[in-house]
C-alpha cells in the first residue's frame, strides 16, 4: 500500500516538470541576487499590494523566469487571494440582506479593479521588455551580417576594414546594453557603491565580450581572427531569440529551424572555437611585438583579459581545456630543447593562476 502511494507520487513529480521548476523558483535565494533588488524596484505595484506575500511571490517567479529559467510557466495572478481579506468581514456582518448584496457588489468591483491593476502593469512591463529584447536582437543580427562580410577574404580591404570596425562597435553596444539591463548602474557614484557593482559584473559574459570588443576596436591593427568570437556570440544570440519568439512561424520552421537547432545543440563546439580564437589572437599579439606594428600596452592588457577568461565561470571551462591542450603539445619540446625557459614559464604560470 505504502509502496504504491510512493511510486504514484514519484511518477507525478517526474511527469510534471513545471512543478519542479516552481519548487526551484520558490527555493531560489533572491535576497543574495543583486539583480532582484533592481528588478523589484522597477515593478510598478500599488502600495497596498506591494506588501502582500502572494504579489511578491508572483513577481519573484517572473524574475526567475526572466533571468534563471525561461521555460518556467508563470500563471496570471488570480483575484481569489485578494478576496480573502474581505470575506471574513462579509461573513461577520449583521446588516440586512440588501445591504449585504450591495457590500458584496462593491467589494467585487474593488477586487476586480485591484486585480486588473497589477495585470495591466505587468503587460506594460512585458511589452517594454519585449521592445528592449527586440532592439538587442536587431543589433546582434546586424553584427552577424557585418561580421560575416568582414571575415570574408574576397572583399576589398577598405570595405572589410569598415565591416570589421562596425561589427566590433555593434558588439560593444550590445554588450553594454545587456550589462545595463541585467545589472543596472551603481546606487551612487562613489567607491563604496561602484566597487561591489564592478565585482558583480566583472565575471559576467557580457563584460568579457565588452572588454574584448573595446580592445580590438581601439587597436590600430586589424586581426580578422578577432571577428570569429564576435560572429559566434551574435549567432548564438540570434538563434536563441528566433527559437523563443518565432517557433510558431511557418517561415521560421521552413528555413531557420534547423540552423537554429544546430547552433543550440553545438553551443559547446562554438564556445571552444571562440576560446581557441581568443588564445590564438594573444599569440599573434606576441608575434607582432617584433614588428613595427607592436603595441606593448595593448598586448599586456589583452593577456590580463585572457587571464580573466581563464578564471571567469562562464568561460573558464573552455579556456582551461584549450590551455591544457597547448601545454600537452608544447611542454615536451621545451623540456627537451629549451630547458632554460622552465624558470620564466613557471613565474608566468604563478601569475596566471594567482
C-alpha positions as CSV (number, residue, x, y, z in Angstrom):
1,X,0.0,0.0,0.0
2,X,2.7,2.5,1.0
3,X,4.9,1.4,-1.9
4,X,2.1,2.0,-4.3
5,X,1.5,5.5,-3.0
6,X,5.2,6.3,-3.1
7,X,5.5,5.2,-6.7
8,X,2.5,7.2,-7.7
9,X,3.8,10.4,-6.0
10,X,7.2,9.9,-7.6
11,X,5.6,9.4,-11.1
12,X,3.6,12.6,-10.7
13,X,6.6,14.7,-9.8
14,X,8.6,13.3,-12.7
15,X,5.7,13.8,-15.1
16,X,5.2,17.5,-14.2
17,X,8.5,19.3,-14.9
18,X,6.7,22.6,-14.1
19,X,6.2,21.5,-10.5
20,X,10.0,21.0,-10.1
21,X,10.6,24.4,-11.7
22,X,8.1,26.1,-9.4
23,X,9.9,24.4,-6.4
24,X,13.2,25.7,-7.7
25,X,11.8,29.2,-8.1
26,X,10.4,29.2,-4.6
27,X,13.7,27.9,-3.1
28,X,15.9,30.4,-5.0
29,X,17.9,32.9,-2.9
30,X,16.5,36.2,-4.2
31,X,18.0,38.4,-1.5
32,X,21.6,37.5,-2.4
33,X,21.0,38.1,-6.1
34,X,21.8,41.8,-6.8
35,X,19.5,41.7,-9.9
36,X,16.4,41.1,-7.8
37,X,16.6,44.4,-6.0
38,X,16.8,46.3,-9.2
39,X,14.0,44.3,-10.8
40,X,11.7,44.7,-7.8
41,X,12.4,48.5,-7.6
42,X,11.3,48.9,-11.3
43,X,8.0,47.0,-10.9
44,X,5.0,49.3,-10.7
45,X,2.7,47.9,-8.0
46,X,0.3,49.8,-5.9
47,X,1.5,50.3,-2.3
48,X,-1.4,48.3,-0.8
49,X,-0.5,45.3,-3.0
50,X,3.3,45.5,-2.8
51,X,3.3,44.3,0.9
52,X,1.3,41.2,0.1
53,X,3.3,37.9,0.0
54,X,1.3,36.5,-2.9
55,X,2.1,39.5,-5.1
56,X,5.8,39.4,-4.1
57,X,5.9,35.7,-4.9
58,X,4.3,36.2,-8.3
59,X,6.9,38.8,-9.3
60,X,9.7,36.6,-7.9
61,X,8.5,33.8,-10.3
62,X,8.5,36.4,-13.1
63,X,12.1,37.3,-12.2
64,X,13.1,33.6,-12.1
65,X,11.5,33.1,-15.5
66,X,13.4,36.0,-17.0
67,X,16.9,35.5,-15.5
68,X,17.1,31.9,-14.4
69,X,14.8,29.5,-16.2
70,X,12.9,30.9,-19.3
71,X,10.9,27.6,-19.5
72,X,9.1,28.3,-16.3
73,X,5.4,29.0,-16.9
74,X,4.1,31.8,-14.7
75,X,0.4,31.8,-14.2
76,X,-1.5,35.1,-14.2
77,X,-2.1,36.4,-10.8
78,X,-5.6,35.4,-9.7
79,X,-8.0,37.6,-7.8
80,X,-9.1,34.9,-5.3
81,X,-6.3,35.7,-2.9
82,X,-7.3,39.4,-2.9
83,X,-10.8,38.5,-1.9
84,X,-9.8,36.5,1.2
85,X,-9.3,39.7,3.2
86,X,-12.9,40.8,2.5
87,X,-14.7,37.5,3.1
88,X,-14.4,37.4,6.9
89,X,-15.9,40.8,7.2
90,X,-18.7,39.9,4.9
91,X,-19.5,36.7,7.0
92,X,-19.4,38.6,10.3
93,X,-21.7,41.4,9.2
94,X,-25.1,41.6,10.8
95,X,-26.6,44.1,8.3
96,X,-29.8,43.3,6.3
97,X,-29.7,41.2,3.2
98,X,-29.9,44.1,0.7
99,X,-27.0,45.8,2.4
100,X,-25.0,42.6,2.2
101,X,-25.7,42.4,-1.5
102,X,-24.5,46.0,-2.0
103,X,-21.4,45.3,0.1
104,X,-20.6,42.2,-2.0
105,X,-21.1,44.1,-5.2
106,X,-18.9,47.0,-4.1
107,X,-16.3,44.5,-2.8
108,X,-16.2,42.6,-6.0
109,X,-15.8,45.7,-8.1
110,X,-12.9,46.9,-5.8
111,X,-11.3,43.5,-6.1
112,X,-11.5,43.4,-9.9
113,X,-10.0,46.9,-10.0
114,X,-7.2,45.9,-7.7
115,X,-6.5,42.7,-9.7
116,X,-6.6,44.5,-13.0
117,X,-4.0,47.0,-11.9
118,X,-1.0,44.6,-11.5
119,X,-2.0,42.7,-14.6
120,X,-2.1,45.9,-16.6
121,X,1.2,46.9,-15.1
122,X,2.6,43.5,-15.9
123,X,1.5,43.8,-19.5
124,X,3.1,47.2,-19.8
125,X,6.4,45.9,-18.3
126,X,6.4,42.9,-20.6
127,X,5.8,45.0,-23.7
128,X,8.7,47.3,-22.7
129,X,11.0,44.3,-22.1
130,X,9.9,42.8,-25.4
131,X,10.9,46.1,-27.1
132,X,14.2,46.0,-25.4
133,X,14.9,42.4,-26.4
134,X,13.9,43.2,-30.0
135,X,16.3,46.1,-30.1
136,X,19.0,43.8,-28.6
137,X,18.2,41.1,-31.2
138,X,18.4,43.7,-34.1
139,X,21.8,44.8,-33.0
140,X,23.1,41.2,-32.9
141,X,21.5,40.4,-36.2
142,X,23.3,43.4,-37.7
143,X,26.6,42.3,-36.1
144,X,26.1,38.8,-37.5
145,X,25.7,40.1,-41.1
146,X,28.5,42.7,-40.9
147,X,31.0,40.3,-39.2
148,X,30.2,37.7,-41.9
149,X,31.2,40.2,-44.5
150,X,34.2,41.4,-42.6
151,X,35.7,37.9,-42.2
152,X,35.5,37.1,-45.9
153,X,38.9,37.3,-47.6
154,X,37.4,38.2,-51.0
155,X,36.2,41.7,-50.0
156,X,38.2,44.8,-50.8
157,X,40.4,45.9,-48.0
158,X,38.6,49.2,-47.2
159,X,35.2,47.5,-47.1
160,X,36.5,44.7,-45.0
161,X,38.1,47.2,-42.6
162,X,34.8,49.1,-42.2
163,X,32.9,45.9,-41.7
164,X,35.5,44.9,-39.0
165,X,35.0,48.1,-37.1
166,X,31.2,48.2,-37.4
167,X,30.9,44.6,-36.1
168,X,33.1,45.4,-33.1
169,X,31.1,48.6,-32.5
170,X,27.8,46.7,-32.6
171,X,29.2,44.1,-30.1
172,X,30.2,47.0,-27.8
173,X,26.7,48.4,-27.9
174,X,25.0,45.0,-27.5
175,X,27.2,44.0,-24.5
176,X,26.9,47.4,-22.8
177,X,23.1,47.3,-23.2
178,X,22.9,43.8,-21.9
179,X,25.0,44.7,-18.8
180,X,22.8,47.7,-18.1
181,X,19.6,45.7,-18.4
182,X,20.9,42.9,-16.2
183,X,22.9,44.8,-13.5
184,X,21.7,48.4,-13.8
185,X,24.0,51.1,-12.6
186,X,25.7,51.7,-9.3
187,X,23.4,53.1,-6.5
188,X,25.8,56.0,-6.1
189,X,28.9,57.3,-7.9
190,X,31.4,56.6,-5.1
191,X,33.8,53.8,-4.4
192,X,31.6,52.2,-1.8
193,X,28.8,51.7,-4.3
194,X,30.9,51.2,-7.5
195,X,33.2,48.5,-6.1
196,X,30.5,45.9,-5.3
197,X,28.8,46.7,-8.6
198,X,32.1,46.1,-10.5
199,X,32.7,42.9,-8.6
200,X,29.2,41.6,-9.7
201,X,29.7,42.4,-13.4
202,X,33.4,41.6,-13.9
203,X,32.8,37.9,-14.2
204,X,29.7,38.3,-16.5
205,X,29.9,37.0,-20.0
206,X,28.8,40.3,-21.5
207,X,31.6,42.1,-19.6
208,X,34.2,39.8,-21.2
209,X,32.6,40.5,-24.6
210,X,32.6,44.2,-24.0
211,X,36.3,44.3,-23.0
212,X,37.3,42.1,-25.9
213,X,35.5,44.3,-28.4
214,X,36.8,47.6,-26.9
215,X,40.4,46.3,-27.2
216,X,40.0,45.2,-30.7
217,X,38.1,48.3,-31.8
218,X,40.8,50.7,-30.4
219,X,43.7,48.7,-31.9
220,X,45.5,50.1,-34.9
221,X,46.0,46.5,-36.2
222,X,43.0,44.6,-37.6
223,X,43.1,40.9,-36.8
224,X,40.4,39.1,-38.8
225,X,40.5,36.2,-36.4
226,X,39.0,38.6,-33.8
227,X,35.8,38.5,-35.7
228,X,35.4,34.8,-35.2
229,X,34.3,35.1,-31.5
230,X,32.1,38.1,-32.4
231,X,30.4,36.1,-35.1
232,X,29.8,33.2,-32.7
233,X,28.4,35.4,-30.0
234,X,26.0,37.1,-32.4
235,X,25.0,33.8,-34.0
236,X,24.2,32.3,-30.6
237,X,22.0,35.2,-29.5
238,X,20.1,35.4,-32.8
239,X,19.4,31.6,-32.8
240,X,18.2,31.8,-29.2
241,X,15.9,34.7,-29.9
242,X,14.4,33.1,-33.0
243,X,13.7,29.8,-31.2
244,X,12.0,31.6,-28.3
245,X,9.9,34.1,-30.3
246,X,9.3,32.6,-33.7
247,X,8.9,28.9,-33.1
248,X,5.3,29.0,-34.5
249,X,6.2,31.0,-37.6
250,X,5.9,29.0,-40.8
251,X,8.8,30.9,-42.3
252,X,11.0,30.0,-39.3
253,X,10.0,26.3,-39.4
254,X,10.7,26.1,-43.1
255,X,14.1,27.9,-43.3
256,X,15.5,28.7,-39.9
257,X,14.6,25.9,-37.5
258,X,17.3,23.5,-38.5
259,X,20.2,26.1,-38.4
260,X,19.0,27.5,-35.1
261,X,18.7,24.0,-33.7
262,X,22.2,23.2,-34.9
263,X,23.5,26.3,-33.1
264,X,21.8,25.4,-29.9
265,X,23.0,21.8,-29.9
266,X,26.6,22.7,-30.9
267,X,26.9,25.5,-28.4
268,X,29.9,23.8,-26.7
269,X,31.7,23.5,-30.0
270,X,31.2,27.1,-30.8
271,X,32.4,28.1,-27.3
272,X,35.6,26.0,-27.8
273,X,36.1,27.6,-31.2
274,X,35.8,31.1,-29.6
275,X,38.3,30.2,-26.8
276,X,40.8,28.9,-29.3
277,X,40.5,32.0,-31.5
278,X,40.9,34.3,-28.4
279,X,44.1,32.4,-27.4
280,X,45.5,32.4,-30.9
281,X,44.9,36.2,-31.1
282,X,47.0,36.5,-27.9
283,X,49.9,34.7,-29.6
284,X,49.6,36.8,-32.7
285,X,49.9,39.9,-30.5
286,X,53.1,38.5,-29.0
287,X,54.5,37.9,-32.5
288,X,53.5,41.5,-33.5
289,X,55.8,42.8,-30.7
290,X,58.7,42.0,-33.0
291,X,57.3,44.2,-35.9
292,X,56.8,47.9,-36.4
293,X,53.1,47.5,-35.5
294,X,53.8,46.4,-32.0
295,X,51.7,47.6,-29.1
296,X,53.1,46.5,-25.8
297,X,50.4,48.1,-23.6
298,X,47.6,46.5,-25.6
299,X,49.2,43.1,-25.5
300,X,49.7,43.3,-21.8
301,X,46.0,44.3,-21.3
302,X,44.8,41.6,-23.6
303,X,46.7,38.9,-21.6
304,X,45.0,40.3,-18.5
305,X,41.7,39.7,-20.3
306,X,42.8,36.2,-21.2
307,X,43.6,35.6,-17.5
308,X,40.1,36.8,-16.6
309,X,38.6,34.5,-19.2
310,X,40.6,31.6,-17.7
311,X,39.1,32.2,-14.2
312,X,35.6,33.6,-15.0
313,X,33.0,30.8,-14.5
314,X,31.3,31.5,-17.9
315,X,34.5,30.9,-19.9
316,X,36.9,29.1,-17.6
317,X,36.0,25.5,-18.7
318,X,36.7,26.2,-22.4
319,X,39.9,28.3,-21.8
320,X,41.3,25.8,-19.3
321,X,40.7,23.0,-21.8
322,X,42.4,24.9,-24.6
323,X,45.4,25.9,-22.4
324,X,45.8,22.3,-21.2
325,X,45.9,21.1,-24.7
326,X,48.5,23.6,-25.7
327,X,50.6,22.7,-22.6
328,X,50.5,19.0,-23.5
329,X,51.7,19.8,-27.0
330,X,54.4,22.3,-26.2
331,X,55.9,21.2,-22.8
332,X,57.8,18.1,-24.1
333,X,59.6,20.2,-26.7
334,X,60.5,22.9,-24.1
335,X,61.8,20.3,-21.7
336,X,63.9,18.7,-24.4
337,X,65.2,21.6,-26.5
338,X,64.8,24.7,-24.3
339,X,65.0,23.8,-20.6
340,X,66.2,27.3,-19.7
341,X,62.6,28.5,-20.4
342,X,61.3,26.5,-17.5
343,X,62.0,29.2,-14.9
344,X,60.3,32.1,-16.7
345,X,57.4,29.9,-17.7
346,X,57.0,28.9,-14.0
347,X,56.9,32.5,-13.0
348,X,54.3,33.3,-15.6
349,X,52.2,30.4,-14.5
350,X,52.3,31.6,-10.9
351,X,51.0,35.0,-12.0
352,X,48.4,33.4,-14.3
353,X,47.0,31.1,-11.6
354,X,47.0,33.7,-8.9
